[in-house]
């Protein structure tokens, strides 16, 4: 499919740009939402260092329900407004959390997680879920990551019919 050898010598921003290129290639060559979301989480895992979890929570029945991901088993359901993911969905804002242990109400699905980045998935004014990334390293994520993962979600929105995976 694609080789990840080139990323070995890339700086962080070059890796993130490469990740977006890989995502676009994946999305433009496949029309199945589940396959695309599964590969999207794999692309993140392959391109971003120091992650212990990356994936999606999808809106179903008024809750965020676990979707395609890379990492250890995770929480199955998250209420809107609860934890970092639920807060991102409720506020419709990116949550960049340098130390999850200082985030009031953090839900610890994996005790190894120390920092988190969550990007709400919003299309046509409706929240369809969140893209969630966890790291065992405190302060792993920066504004650069937030900016690129916002672009990542924008790319997904061009190709994914969220109504097929969310209800």
Secondary structure, DSSP 8 states (H G I E B T S, - for coil): ----GGGGG--HHHHHHHHHHHHHHHHHH---HHHHHHHHHHHHHHHSSS-SEEEEEEEETTEEEEEEEEES---SEEETTSHHHHHHHHHTS-EEES-GGGSTT---SSTT--EEEEEEEEETTEEEEEEEEEESSTT---HHHHHHHHHHHHHHHHH--GGGT--
